[in-house]
Amino acid sequence: KDITTDVVSIGSKVIVKDLEYDEEMEYIIVGSAEADPYEGRISNESPVGNALLGKEKDQIIEVHVPDGLIKYQILSITR
């Protein structure tokens, strides 16, 4: 219950919008040992997880992934 919802941190549940494909996705930021991308649990060390850390609602982030550059807008941060 000490997890803030002002910025993304480990334990945050984040809903982002892919600005290219206009799709929403939900991620939970976890430590690398708990990561399970198929369940939406992404590591804080992954490109997307790392890019989200410390960001606030409505911010737009750019993430370099193997397929290129992805732009996400953060729609909500909960725990």
C-alpha positions in Angstrom: 0.0 0.0 0.0 3.0 2.3 0.0 3.0 2.3 -3.8 2.3 5.8 -5.2 0.0 6.3 -8.1 1.5 9.7 -9.1 4.4 8.1 -11.0 5.1 4.6 -12.4 7.1 2.4 -10.0 7.6 -1.3 -9.4 4.2 -2.7 -8.5 2.3 -0.1 -10.6 -0.5 -1.2 -12.9 -0.2 1.0 -16.0 -2.6 1.4 -18.9 -1.0 2.8 -22.0 -2.2 3.7 -25.4 -0.1 2.7 -28.4 -0.3 5.9 -30.5 0.5 4.3 -33.8 -2.1 1.5 -33.6 -4.6 3.3 -31.2 -4.6 0.2 -28.9 -4.7 0.2 -25.1 -2.6 -2.2 -23.1 -2.3 -2.9 -19.4 1.1 -3.7 -17.8 2.1 -4.4 -14.2 5.7 -3.4 -13.5 7.5 -6.1 -11.6 11.0 -7.2 -10.8 12.8 -9.4 -13.4 12.2 -12.6 -11.4 8.4 -12.1 -11.5 8.1 -11.0 -15.2 5.6 -12.8 -17.4 4.9 -10.8 -20.5 2.0 -13.1 -21.5 0.3 -12.1 -18.3 1.1 -8.4 -18.7 3.7 -8.5 -16.0 6.8 -6.8 -17.4 10.2 -6.3 -15.8 11.4 -3.0 -14.7 14.5 -3.9 -16.6 12.7 -4.4 -20.0 12.8 -1.6 -22.5 9.1 -0.8 -22.0 9.2 -1.2 -18.2 12.3 0.9 -17.8 10.9 3.6 -20.1 7.7 3.8 -17.9 9.5 4.1 -14.6 9.2 7.5 -13.0 6.7 8.8 -15.6 3.3 10.4 -14.9 -0.2 10.0 -16.2 -0.7 11.6 -19.7 3.0 11.6 -20.5 4.1 10.2 -23.9 7.1 7.9 -23.9 9.2 6.6 -26.8 10.6 3.1 -26.5 13.2 1.5 -28.7 12.3 -2.2 -29.2 13.7 -4.7 -31.7 10.9 -3.8 -34.1 11.6 -0.1 -34.0 10.2 2.8 -32.0 7.0 2.6 -30.1 5.1 5.7 -28.7 2.8 5.2 -25.7 0.7 7.6 -23.8 0.1 6.8 -20.2 -3.6 6.7 -19.5 -3.7 5.6 -15.9 -1.5 4.5 -13.0 -3.0 2.3 -10.2 -1.7 -0.3 -7.8 
